[in-house]
Amino acid sequence: KAQMKYADKIGAAYTLLLGDNEIAAGRAALKKMDDSSQRDIALCERGDNGFGYDSLFISRELKKTFGEATSGEKDEVSHRFRALRDLRSKL
């Protein structure tokens, strides 16, 4: 808790939460300080699908990195795909 207070005090935009439990699970949490939202990231790259950071960011819905996910799985959790699907249903 003291470290989080310090990060807030110095105006850190993000903090990385990494302890024994996270190391054992092979992931860490990247916390955005202004709204307390968190994203899970893998400690090593996993998967060959996608580009950029896909092999590091873990989807909470899919329980795997976007690099491990198929295109179809990515579509199902994509906010753009969901918005398009919703729009199509209204047309």
C-alpha positions as CSV (number, residue, x, y, z in Angstrom):
1,K,0.0,0.0,0.0
2,A,2.8,2.4,0.8
3,Q,4.2,1.9,-2.7
4,M,0.9,2.7,-4.3
5,K,0.6,5.9,-2.2
6,Y,4.1,6.8,-3.3
7,A,3.2,6.2,-7.0
8,D,0.2,8.4,-6.6
9,K,2.2,11.1,-4.8
10,I,4.8,11.3,-7.6
11,G,2.1,11.4,-10.3
12,A,2.9,8.0,-11.9
13,A,0.5,7.3,-14.7
14,Y,0.9,3.5,-14.4
15,T,2.2,1.0,-11.9
16,L,3.2,-2.6,-12.4
17,L,1.8,-5.0,-9.7
18,L,4.2,-7.9,-9.5
19,G,4.6,-10.1,-6.4
20,D,5.0,-13.8,-5.7
21,N,1.5,-14.8,-6.8
22,E,1.9,-12.9,-10.1
23,I,5.3,-14.5,-10.8
24,A,3.9,-18.0,-10.1
25,A,1.0,-17.3,-12.5
26,G,3.3,-15.9,-15.2
27,R,1.6,-12.6,-15.3
28,A,1.6,-9.1,-13.8
29,A,-1.0,-6.4,-13.6
30,L,-0.5,-3.0,-15.2
31,K,-2.6,-0.5,-13.3
32,K,-3.7,2.9,-14.7
33,M,-3.5,5.2,-11.7
34,D,-6.1,7.8,-12.7
35,D,-9.0,5.4,-12.9
36,S,-7.6,2.3,-11.2
37,S,-8.3,0.1,-14.2
38,Q,-6.0,-2.9,-14.7
39,R,-4.8,-5.0,-17.6
40,D,-3.0,-8.3,-17.1
41,I,0.2,-8.8,-19.0
42,A,2.2,-12.0,-19.5
43,L,5.7,-12.0,-18.2
44,C,7.0,-13.5,-21.4
45,E,5.6,-13.4,-24.9
46,R,3.0,-16.1,-25.7
47,G,1.5,-16.8,-29.1
48,D,2.3,-15.9,-32.7
49,N,-1.0,-14.4,-33.8
50,G,-1.4,-10.7,-34.2
51,F,1.1,-7.9,-33.9
52,G,2.7,-5.5,-31.5
53,Y,1.9,-6.3,-27.9
54,D,-0.7,-9.0,-28.7
55,S,1.6,-11.7,-27.3
56,L,1.8,-9.9,-24.0
57,F,-1.7,-8.6,-23.2
58,I,-4.0,-11.1,-21.6
59,S,-7.7,-11.0,-22.4
60,R,-9.7,-11.5,-19.2
61,E,-12.6,-13.0,-21.2
62,L,-10.4,-15.4,-23.2
63,K,-8.0,-16.2,-20.4
64,K,-5.1,-16.1,-22.8
65,T,-3.0,-13.5,-24.7
66,F,-4.3,-12.0,-27.8
67,G,-1.2,-13.6,-29.5
68,E,-2.6,-17.0,-28.6
69,A,-6.2,-16.2,-29.7
70,T,-7.6,-16.9,-33.1
71,S,-9.0,-14.1,-35.2
72,G,-12.5,-15.3,-34.4
73,E,-11.8,-15.2,-30.7
74,K,-10.4,-11.7,-31.0
75,D,-13.5,-10.6,-32.8
76,E,-15.7,-11.8,-30.1
77,V,-14.0,-9.7,-27.5
78,S,-13.3,-6.7,-29.7
79,H,-15.1,-3.5,-28.8
80,R,-15.1,-2.5,-32.4
81,F,-16.6,-5.8,-33.5
82,R,-19.2,-5.6,-30.9
83,A,-20.2,-2.0,-31.9
84,L,-20.4,-3.0,-35.5
85,R,-22.5,-6.1,-34.7
86,D,-24.8,-3.9,-32.6
87,L,-25.1,-1.3,-35.4
88,R,-25.8,-4.0,-38.0
89,S,-28.7,-5.3,-35.8
90,K,-30.3,-1.9,-35.8
91,L,-30.1,-1.3,-39.5
